[in-house]
Amino acid sequence: MKSTPIFVIIYLSLPKGRLFNFEMKTFLKIFLGLAFFFKTVSFALSPSLAENISQEELFTLESKGVPLFIVVTVTGYSSSYDETDEDPWITANNTVPRFGIVATNDLPLGTKIKMPEIFGDRIFIVEDRMNKRFKNRIDIWFSSKEEALNFGIKENVLVEIIP
């Protein structure tokens, strides 16, 4: 016995009229969009669900153009000797620090991210690493220690990973 996909059952059970008068293809796009939205929100609201996804699975989804989100603590750092390793003016990616780069141990170097709650549509690039003891954290580079300290610590920030 062949089973009918759930979106077909829902589509066929909707009353036809002005409100629900659209084609199956349009309905499928809406249904899949909502399903993806609720799956993403469940990851954001329940980090334990997201922790069960391996980095390989995460970046397989990303390579397919699926937007991904993580929730992390965001802090600031600067190029001072007490905050970095031997050379504070070279990142782990062998670039010069500048505003728009971030350090994290949770994403591959070169990954592009957005933090809409704090910076709107500004895109940041992972080009540096943090001390190995830091997990679930992103450090934004600032030109001075004072700016980094003024930025402070932002908890539970939603970060979009750009495919």
N, CA and C atoms as an extended XYZ file, in Angstrom:
489
Properties=species:S:1:pos:R:3:atomname:S:1:resname:S:1:resid:I:1 pbc="F F F"
N         0.844       -1.178        0.000 N   MET     1
C         0.000        0.000        0.000 CA  MET     1
C         0.889        1.242        0.000 C   MET     1
N         0.616        2.134       -0.944 N   LYS     2
C         1.414        3.344       -1.094 CA  LYS     2
C         0.819        4.447       -0.216 C   LYS     2
N         1.706        5.148        0.542 N   SER     3
C         1.210        6.213        1.410 CA  SER     3
C         1.216        7.551        0.669 C   SER     3
N         0.290        8.419        1.041 N   THR     4
C         0.174        9.746        0.445 CA  THR     4
C         0.963       10.738        1.286 C   THR     4
N         1.815       11.585        0.658 N   PRO     5
C         2.575       12.582        1.428 CA  PRO     5
C         1.638       13.508        2.206 C   PRO     5
N         2.088       13.928        3.383 N   ILE     6
C         1.257       14.729        4.279 CA  ILE     6
C         0.824       16.047        3.649 C   ILE     6
N         1.696       16.685        2.834 N   PHE     7
C         1.311       17.969        2.245 CA  PHE     7
C         0.166       17.817        1.255 C   PHE     7
N         0.048       16.643        0.571 N   VAL     8
C        -1.060       16.389       -0.345 CA  VAL     8
C        -2.351       16.253        0.449 C   VAL     8
N        -2.311       15.543        1.563 N   ILE     9
C        -3.497       15.380        2.413 CA  ILE     9
C        -3.970       16.738        2.924 C   ILE     9
N        -3.034       17.561        3.387 N   ILE    10
C        -3.408       18.892        3.893 CA  ILE    10
C        -3.977       19.737        2.762 C   ILE    10
N        -3.323       19.722        1.579 N   TYR    11
C        -3.776       20.511        0.446 CA  TYR    11
C        -5.204       20.123        0.047 C   TYR    11
N        -5.452       18.823       -0.027 N   LEU    12
C        -6.777       18.356       -0.445 CA  LEU    12
C        -7.855       18.645        0.596 C   LEU    12
N        -7.459       18.785        1.857 N   SER    13
C        -8.458       19.034        2.894 CA  SER    13
C        -8.775       20.518        3.074 C   SER    13
N        -8.010       21.407        2.420 N   LEU    14
C        -8.285       22.846        2.541 CA  LEU    14
C        -9.532       23.213        1.742 C   LEU    14
N       -10.386       24.083        2.297 N   PRO    15
C       -11.544       24.532        1.523 CA  PRO    15
C       -11.074       25.416        0.372 C   PRO    15
N       -11.673       25.252       -0.793 N   LYS    16
C       -11.305       26.077       -1.937 CA  LYS    16
C       -12.136       27.361       -1.887 C   LYS    16
N       -11.508       28.450       -2.168 N   GLY    17
C       -12.166       29.750       -2.122 CA  GLY    17
C       -11.117       30.836       -2.260 C   GLY    17
N       -11.471       32.053       -1.912 N   ARG    18
C       -10.544       33.178       -2.084 CA  ARG    18
C        -9.275       33.001       -1.245 C   ARG    18
N        -9.402       32.506       -0.029 N   LEU    19
C        -8.258       32.401        0.861 CA  LEU    19
C        -7.307       31.275        0.467 C   LEU    19
N        -7.837       30.147        0.043 N   PHE    20
C        -7.001       28.978       -0.249 CA  PHE    20
C        -6.998       28.606       -1.729 C   PHE    20
N        -7.119       29.568       -2.607 N   ASN    21
C        -7.179       29.276       -4.033 CA  ASN    21
C        -5.788       29.412       -4.652 C   ASN    21
N        -4.931       28.397       -4.480 N   PHE    22
C        -3.619       28.395       -5.109 CA  PHE    22
C        -3.267       26.988       -5.567 C   PHE    22
N        -2.320       26.922       -6.482 N   GLU    23
C        -1.929       25.643       -7.079 CA  GLU    23
C        -1.148       24.781       -6.094 C   GLU    23
N        -1.063       23.503       -6.409 N   MET    24
C        -0.329       22.543       -5.580 CA  MET    24
C         1.140       22.959       -5.449 C   MET    24
N         1.755       23.437       -6.529 N   LYS    25
C         3.168       23.832       -6.508 CA  LYS    25
C         3.399       24.972       -5.507 C   LYS    25
N         2.530       25.959       -5.519 N   THR    26
C         2.627       27.082       -4.576 CA  THR    26
C         2.425       26.598       -3.156 C   THR    26
N         1.445       25.722       -2.964 N   PHE    27
C         1.185       25.188       -1.632 CA  PHE    27
C         2.392       24.414       -1.112 C   PHE    27
N         3.030       23.634       -1.986 N   LEU    28
C         4.203       22.864       -1.592 CA  LEU    28
C         5.328       23.790       -1.138 C   LEU    28
N         5.547       24.890       -1.868 N   LYS    29
C         6.576       25.852       -1.470 CA  LYS    29
C         6.275       26.432       -0.093 C   LYS    29
N         5.032       26.794        0.146 N   ILE    30
C         4.632       27.354        1.446 CA  ILE    30
C         4.815       26.307        2.543 C   ILE    30
N         4.353       25.078        2.276 N   PHE    31
C         4.446       24.001        3.256 CA  PHE    31
C         5.895       23.708        3.624 C   PHE    31
N         6.751       23.570        2.620 N   LEU    32
C         8.161       23.282        2.880 CA  LEU    32
C         8.855       24.462        3.569 C   LEU    32
N         8.493       25.677        3.192 N   GLY    33
C         9.045       26.866        3.844 CA  GLY    33
C         8.698       26.898        5.317 C   GLY    33
N         7.443       26.626        5.644 N   LEU    34
C         7.021       26.612        7.046 CA  LEU    34
C         7.681       25.474        7.807 C   LEU    34
N         7.793       24.320        7.171 N   ALA    35
C         8.446       23.179        7.834 CA  ALA    35
C         9.897       23.519        8.146 C   ALA    35
N        10.598       24.137        7.180 N   PHE    36
C        11.990       24.526        7.419 CA  PHE    36
C        12.077       25.577        8.522 C   PHE    36
N        11.146       26.548        8.494 N   PHE    37
C        11.145       27.601        9.512 CA  PHE    37
C        11.006       26.988       10.912 C   PHE    37
N        10.064       26.092       11.099 N   PHE    38
C         9.855       25.497       12.423 CA  PHE    38
C        11.027       24.609       12.831 C   PHE    38
N        11.654       23.940       11.890 N   LYS    39
C        12.845       23.133       12.197 CA  LYS    39
C        13.980       24.042       12.655 C   LYS    39
N        14.182       25.177       11.971 N   THR    40
C        15.231       26.133       12.333 CA  THR    40
C        14.970       26.732       13.706 C   THR    40
N        13.728       27.117       13.967 N   VAL    41
C        13.378       27.697       15.266 CA  VAL    41
C        13.592       26.673       16.371 C   VAL    41
N        13.280       25.408       16.096 N   SER    42
C        13.472       24.397       17.139 CA  SER    42
C        14.948       24.247       17.474 C   SER    42
N        15.843       24.375       16.479 N   PHE    43
C        17.278       24.340       16.753 CA  PHE    43
C        17.699       25.543       17.580 C   PHE    43
N        17.162       26.703       17.236 N   ALA    44
C        17.543       27.927       17.957 CA  ALA    44
C        17.054       27.887       19.400 C   ALA    44
N        15.857       27.344       19.602 N   LEU    45
C        15.286       27.337       20.950 CA  LEU    45
C        15.725       26.137       21.770 C   LEU    45
N        16.227       25.114       21.106 N   SER    46
C        16.663       23.919       21.814 CA  SER    46
C        18.057       23.520       21.330 C   SER    46
N        19.091       24.147       21.886 N   PRO    47
C        20.445       23.835       21.440 CA  PRO    47
C        20.796       22.356       21.528 C   PRO    47
N        20.170       21.615       22.444 N   SER    48
C        20.487       20.195       22.555 CA  SER    48
C        20.109       19.444       21.279 C   SER    48
N        19.062       19.888       20.574 N   LEU    49
C        18.716       19.280       19.291 CA  LEU    49
C        19.821       19.532       18.279 C   LEU    49
N        20.287       20.781       18.219 N   ALA    50
C        21.317       21.150       17.263 CA  ALA    50
C        22.641       20.467       17.582 C   ALA    50
N        22.905       20.192       18.853 N   GLU    51
C        24.161       19.554       19.223 CA  GLU    51
C        24.271       18.145       18.664 C   GLU    51
N        23.137       17.531       18.316 N   ASN    52
C        23.152       16.186       17.772 CA  ASN    52
C        23.517       16.153       16.290 C   ASN    52
N        23.688       17.323       15.659 N   ILE    53
C        24.050       17.384       14.258 CA  ILE    53
C        25.560       17.519       14.161 C   ILE    53
N        26.180       16.663       13.383 N   SER    54
C        27.635       16.728       13.232 CA  SER    54
C        28.010       17.901       12.333 C   SER    54
N        29.276       18.340       12.418 N   GLN    55
C        29.746       19.437       11.559 CA  GLN    55
C        29.618       19.042       10.093 C   GLN    55
N        29.836       17.760        9.778 N   GLU    56
C        29.718       17.309        8.392 CA  GLU    56
C        28.285       17.482        7.892 C   GLU    56
N        27.300       17.077        8.700 N   GLU    57
C        25.901       17.246        8.317 CA  GLU    57
C        25.547       18.722        8.195 C   GLU    57
N        26.058       19.532        9.120 N   LEU    58
C        25.786       20.963        9.125 CA  LEU    58
C        26.231       21.595        7.814 C   LEU    58
N        27.440       21.279        7.366 N   PHE    59
C        27.960       21.910        6.168 CA  PHE    59
C        27.479       21.249        4.893 C   PHE    59
N        26.923       20.033        4.968 N   THR    60
C        26.249       19.438        3.828 CA  THR    60
C        24.969       20.210        3.571 C   THR    60
N        24.230       20.522        4.641 N   LEU    61
C        23.025       21.332        4.497 CA  LEU    61
C        23.374       22.706        3.948 C   LEU    61
N        24.434       23.297        4.495 N   GLU    62
C        24.838       24.630        4.078 CA  GLU    62
C        25.188       24.657        2.597 C   GLU    62
N        25.884       23.622        2.112 N   SER    63
C        26.289       23.592        0.713 CA  SER    63
C        25.087       23.469       -0.222 C   SER    63
N        23.959       23.039        0.301 N   LYS    64
C        22.744       22.937       -0.502 CA  LYS    64
C        21.947       24.233       -0.484 C   LYS    64
N        22.504       25.295        0.124 N   GLY    65
C        21.833       26.588        0.133 CA  GLY    65
C        20.819       26.755        1.247 C   GLY    65
N        20.813       25.850        2.205 N   VAL    66
C        19.881       25.940        3.325 CA  VAL    66
C        20.471       26.900        4.363 C   VAL    66
N        19.770       27.993        4.694 N   PRO    67
C        20.329       28.888        5.716 CA  PRO    67
C        20.362       28.200        7.072 C   PRO    67
N        21.467       28.375        7.783 N   LEU    68
C        21.642       27.737        9.075 CA  LEU    68
C        21.813       28.797       10.148 C   LEU    68
N        21.408       28.467       11.353 N   PHE    69
C        21.504       29.391       12.465 CA  PHE    69
C        22.102       28.688       13.671 C   PHE    69
N        22.888       29.435       14.450 N   ILE    70
C        23.382       28.942       15.722 CA  ILE    70
C        23.144       30.025       16.760 C   ILE    70
N        23.093       29.641       18.000 N   VAL    71
C        22.938       30.597       19.090 CA  VAL    71
C        24.214       30.528       19.922 C   VAL    71
N        24.878       31.680       20.076 N   VAL    72
C        26.171       31.717       20.743 CA  VAL    72
C        26.268       32.943       21.647 C   VAL    72
N        27.369       32.989       22.403 N   THR    73
C        27.751       34.185       23.154 CA  THR    73
C        28.705       34.967       22.261 C   THR    73
N        28.509       36.283       22.170 N   VAL    74
C        29.356       37.122       21.333 CA  VAL    74
C        30.105       38.104       22.223 C   VAL    74
N        31.425       38.166       22.028 N   THR    75
C        32.287       39.075       22.788 CA  THR    75
C        33.176       39.826       21.797 C   THR    75
N        33.991       40.719       22.328 N   GLY    76
C        34.915       41.471       21.493 CA  GLY    76
C        36.353       41.221       21.914 C   GLY    76
N        37.274       41.401       20.973 N   TYR    77
C        38.699       41.310       21.292 CA  TYR    77
C        39.458       42.306       20.430 C   TYR    77
N        40.696       42.554       20.780 N   SER    78
C        41.547       43.464       20.011 CA  SER    78
C        42.920       42.828       19.837 C   SER    78
N        43.758       43.491       19.070 N   SER    79
C        45.106       42.963       18.818 CA  SER    79
C        46.073       43.404       19.912 C   SER    79
N        45.840       42.905       21.106 N   SER    80
C        46.777       43.201       22.194 CA  SER    80
C        47.429       41.886       22.619 C   SER    80
N        48.644       41.966       23.100 N   TYR    81
C        49.413       40.756       23.432 CA  TYR    81
C        48.745       39.908       24.513 C   TYR    81
N        48.005       40.539       25.422 N   ASP    82
C        47.369       39.749       26.483 CA  ASP    82
C        46.097       39.039       26.017 C   ASP    82
N        45.628       39.331       24.799 N   GLU    83
C        44.417       38.686       24.289 CA  GLU    83
C        44.696       37.716       23.147 C   GLU    83
N        45.931       37.683       22.672 N   THR    84
C        46.237       36.858       21.507 CA  THR    84
C        47.481       36.017       21.761 C   THR    84
N        47.858       35.239       20.745 N   ASP    85
C        49.092       34.449       20.883 CA  ASP    85
C        50.304       35.274       20.466 C   ASP    85
N        51.318       34.647       19.882 N   GLU    86
C        52.587       35.321       19.612 CA  GLU    86
C        52.461       36.616       18.821 C   GLU    86
N        51.717       36.612       17.722 N   ASP    87
C        51.635       37.795       16.866 CA  ASP    87
C        50.200       38.308       16.813 C   ASP    87
N        49.905       39.387       17.545 N   PRO    88
C        48.530       39.873       17.579 CA  PRO    88
C        48.065       40.518       16.274 C   PRO    88
N        48.959       40.727       15.311 N   TRP    89
C        48.573       41.392       14.062 CA  TRP    89
C        48.472       40.431       12.884 C   TRP    89
N        48.420       39.131       13.171 N   ILE    90
C        48.193       38.115       12.130 CA  ILE    90
C        47.120       37.162       12.654 C   ILE    90
N        46.085       36.938       11.846 N   THR    91
C        45.009       36.027       12.255 CA  THR    91
C        45.413       34.578       11.972 C   THR    91
N        44.600       33.656       12.418 N   ALA    92
C        44.840       32.227       12.163 CA  ALA    92
C        44.772       31.917       10.668 C   ALA    92
N        44.121       32.794        9.921 N   ASN    93
C        43.985       32.626        8.480 CA  ASN    93
C        45.082       33.386        7.719 C   ASN    93
N        46.102       33.869        8.462 N   ASN    94
C        47.226       34.628        7.904 CA  ASN    94
C        46.795       35.925        7.221 C   ASN    94
N        45.825       36.610        7.808 N   THR    95
C        45.409       37.919        7.317 CA  THR    95
C        45.621       38.951        8.419 C   THR    95
N        45.537       40.209        8.055 N   VAL    96
C        45.674       41.287        9.024 CA  VAL    96
C        44.303       41.533        9.658 C   VAL    96
N        44.229       41.645       10.987 N   PRO    97
C        42.928       41.887       11.636 CA  PRO    97
C        42.321       43.209       11.176 C   PRO    97
N        41.011       43.212       11.025 N   ARG    98
C        40.251       44.400       10.627 CA  ARG    98
C        38.817       44.193       11.068 C   ARG    98
N        38.064       45.286       11.157 N   PHE    99
C        36.669       45.126       11.559 CA  PHE    99
C        35.951       44.331       10.477 C   PHE    99
N        35.191       43.345       10.909 N   GLY   100
C        34.490       42.463        9.987 CA  GLY   100
C        35.003       41.034       10.075 C   GLY   100
N        36.059       40.831       10.870 N   ILE   101
C        36.513       39.461       11.081 CA  ILE   101
C        36.123       39.014       12.487 C   ILE   101
N        35.961       37.720       12.626 N   VAL   102
C        35.618       37.151       13.924 CA  VAL   102
C        36.497       35.936       14.191 C   VAL   102
N        36.598       35.610       15.461 N   ALA   103
C        37.314       34.410       15.890 CA  ALA   103
C        36.297       33.465       16.518 C   ALA   103
N        36.389       32.199       16.164 N   THR   104
C        35.561       31.165       16.782 CA  THR   104
C        36.209       29.814       16.528 C   THR   104
N        35.932       28.872       17.391 N   ASN   105
C        36.414       27.498       17.218 CA  ASN   105
C        35.327       26.598       16.644 C   ASN   105
N        34.121       27.140       16.489 N   ASP   106
C        32.962       26.328       16.127 CA  ASP   106
C        32.674       26.267       14.629 C   ASP   106
N        33.309       27.131       13.832 N   LEU   107
C        33.052       27.176       12.398 CA  LEU   107
C        34.378       27.156       11.640 C   LEU   107
N        34.383       26.629       10.417 N   PRO   108
C        35.617       26.607        9.626 CA  PRO   108
C        36.076       28.022        9.256 C   PRO   108
N        37.381       28.188        9.096 N   LEU   109
C        37.916       29.469        8.630 CA  LEU   109
C        37.307       29.788        7.271 C   LEU   109
N        36.990       31.048        7.060 N   GLY   110
C        36.393       31.472        5.800 CA  GLY   110
C        34.871       31.506        5.808 C   GLY   110
N        34.247       30.955        6.848 N   THR   111
C        32.795       30.947        6.935 CA  THR   111
C        32.269       32.382        7.087 C   THR   111
N        31.219       32.701        6.343 N   LYS   112
C        30.598       34.027        6.431 CA  LYS   112
C        29.369       33.922        7.329 C   LYS   112
N        29.207       34.920        8.194 N   ILE   113
C        28.076       34.920        9.127 CA  ILE   113
C        27.459       36.314        9.228 C   ILE   113
N        26.229       36.349        9.729 N   LYS   114
C        25.546       37.601       10.061 CA  LYS   114
C        25.032       37.493       11.492 C   LYS   114
N        24.994       38.624       12.181 N   MET   115
C        24.408       38.717       13.513 CA  MET   115
C        23.359       39.826       13.474 C   MET   115
N        22.176       39.528       12.896 N   PRO   116
C        21.182       40.565       12.635 CA  PRO   116
C        20.710       41.328       13.874 C   PRO   116
N        20.660       40.665       15.027 N   GLU   117
C        20.202       41.341       16.247 CA  GLU   117
C        21.128       42.476       16.645 C   GLU   117
N        22.412       42.353       16.312 N   ILE   118
C        23.404       43.339       16.744 CA  ILE   118
C        23.857       44.229       15.588 C   ILE   118
N        24.118       43.636       14.410 N   PHE   119
C        24.735       44.375       13.306 CA  PHE   119
C        23.902       44.408       12.029 C   PHE   119
N        22.652       44.028       12.082 N   GLY   120
C        21.817       44.059       10.877 CA  GLY   120
C        22.336       43.109        9.813 C   GLY   120
N        22.522       43.632        8.596 N   ASP   121
C        22.941       42.797        7.463 CA  ASP   121
C        24.448       42.735        7.261 C   ASP   121
N        25.223       43.287        8.178 N   ARG   122
C        26.689       43.267        8.038 CA  ARG   122
C        27.184       41.820        8.036 C   ARG   122
N        28.072       41.520        7.109 N   ILE   123
C        28.634       40.175        6.994 CA  ILE   123
C        30.010       40.147        7.654 C   ILE   123
N        30.230       39.137        8.488 N   PHE   124
C        31.516       38.906        9.149 CA  PHE   124
C        32.112       37.623        8.581 C   PHE   124
N        33.441       37.518        8.626 N   ILE   125
C        34.126       36.328        8.126 CA  ILE   125
C        34.974       35.737        9.242 C   ILE   125
N        34.876       34.426        9.412 N   VAL   126
C        35.693       33.727       10.415 CA  VAL   126
C        37.119       33.640        9.865 C   VAL   126
N        38.042       34.375       10.497 N   GLU   127
C        39.439       34.353       10.066 CA  GLU   127
C        40.399       34.116       11.228 C   GLU   127
N        39.863       33.912       12.414 N   ASP   128
C        40.736       33.748       13.567 CA  ASP   128
C        40.173       32.673       14.492 C   ASP   128
N        40.998       32.210       15.396 N   ARG   129
C        40.603       31.195       16.372 CA  ARG   129
C        40.722       31.761       17.775 C   ARG   129
N        40.036       31.112       18.689 N   MET   130
C        40.066       31.493       20.095 CA  MET   130
C        40.850       30.426       20.864 C   MET   130
N        41.069       30.694       22.139 N   ASN   131
C        41.653       29.687       23.003 CA  ASN   131
C        40.742       28.456       22.966 C   ASN   131
N        41.327       27.275       22.977 N   LYS   132
C        40.559       26.025       22.844 CA  LYS   132
C        39.493       25.829       23.916 C   LYS   132
N        39.629       26.520       25.043 N   ARG   133
C        38.635       26.337       26.108 CA  ARG   133
C        37.279       26.985       25.775 C   ARG   133
N        37.246       27.853       24.760 N   PHE   134
C        36.005       28.548       24.405 CA  PHE   134
C        35.228       27.788       23.341 C   PHE   134
N        34.009       27.438       23.670 N   LYS   135
C        33.075       26.802       22.739 CA  LYS   135
C        31.795       27.626       22.746 C   LYS   135
N        31.046       27.538       21.660 N   ASN   136
C        29.775       28.252       21.571 CA  ASN   136
C        29.959       29.763       21.758 C   ASN   136
N        31.046       30.288       21.195 N   ARG   137
C        31.368       31.701       21.369 CA  ARG   137
C        31.979       32.252       20.086 C   ARG   137
N        31.646       33.506       19.811 N   ILE   138
C        32.240       34.234       18.688 CA  ILE   138
C        32.819       35.523       19.237 C   ILE   138
N        34.040       35.826       18.837 N   ASP   139
C        34.760       37.027       19.256 CA  ASP   139
C        34.872       37.959       18.051 C   ASP   139
N        34.397       39.192       18.168 N   ILE   140
C        34.490       40.175       17.084 CA  ILE   140
C        35.732       41.027       17.304 C   ILE   140
N        36.523       41.245       16.250 N   TRP   141
C        37.728       42.046       16.373 CA  TRP   141
C        37.375       43.536       16.384 C   TRP   141
N        37.979       44.265       17.328 N   PHE   142
C        37.855       45.725       17.405 CA  PHE   142
C        39.255       46.327       17.357 C   PHE   142
N        39.349       47.576       16.908 N   SER   143
C        40.665       48.206       16.736 CA  SER   143
C        41.324       48.592       18.054 C   SER   143
N        40.543       48.659       19.136 N   SER   144
C        41.153       48.978       20.429 CA  SER   144
C        40.541       48.108       21.525 C   SER   144
N        41.300       47.922       22.574 N   LYS   145
C        40.826       47.140       23.714 CA  LYS   145
C        39.612       47.819       24.351 C   LYS   145
N        39.618       49.158       24.372 N   GLU   146
C        38.510       49.920       24.947 CA  GLU   146
C        37.203       49.646       24.195 C   GLU   146
N        37.260       49.633       22.844 N   GLU   147
C        36.070       49.332       22.047 CA  GLU   147
C        35.564       47.913       22.339 C   GLU   147
N        36.496       46.976       22.440 N   ALA   148
C        36.124       45.581       22.717 CA  ALA   148
C        35.452       45.465       24.077 C   ALA   148
N        36.013       46.134       25.084 N   LEU   149
C        35.413       46.101       26.428 CA  LEU   149
C        34.059       46.793       26.451 C   LEU   149
N        33.926       47.906       25.715 N   ASN   150
C        32.634       48.607       25.647 CA  ASN   150
C        31.570       47.761       24.960 C   ASN   150
N        31.983       46.930       24.010 N   PHE   151
C        31.029       46.033       23.341 CA  PHE   151
C        30.424       45.069       24.352 C   PHE   151
N        31.250       44.573       25.264 N   GLY   152
C        30.767       43.700       26.330 CA  GLY   152
C        30.526       42.272       25.888 C   GLY   152
N        29.638       41.615       26.630 N   ILE   153
C        29.281       40.217       26.376 CA  ILE   153
C        27.803       40.171       26.011 C   ILE   153
N        27.511       39.603       24.870 N   LYS   154
C        26.124       39.449       24.411 CA  LYS   154
C        25.789       37.957       24.439 C   LYS   154
N        24.842       37.607       25.274 N   GLU   155
C        24.449       36.195       25.440 CA  GLU   155
C        23.311       35.832       24.485 C   GLU   155
N        23.250       34.584       24.090 N   ASN   156
C        22.153       34.026       23.289 CA  ASN   156
C        21.874       34.830       22.024 C   ASN   156
N        22.916       35.062       21.240 N   VAL   157
C        22.780       35.808       19.982 CA  VAL   157
C        22.541       34.821       18.849 C   VAL   157
N        21.524       35.104       18.050 N   LEU   158
C        21.224       34.283       16.888 CA  LEU   158
C        22.166       34.683       15.753 C   LEU   158
N        22.922       33.713       15.247 N   VAL   159
C        23.907       33.954       14.189 CA  VAL   159
C        23.485       33.154       12.963 C   VAL   159
N        23.424       33.822       11.823 N   GLU   160
C        23.095       33.144       10.568 CA  GLU   160
C        24.392       32.783        9.862 C   GLU   160
N        24.524       31.530        9.481 N   ILE   161
C        25.674       31.062        8.710 CA  ILE   161
C        25.269       31.194        7.246 C   ILE   161
N        26.045       31.952        6.486 N   ILE   162
C        25.695       32.229        5.094 CA  ILE   162
C        26.303       31.150        4.189 C   ILE   162
N        25.440       30.442        3.430 N   PRO   163
C        25.955       29.389        2.543 CA  PRO   163
C        26.768       29.961        1.390 C   PRO   163
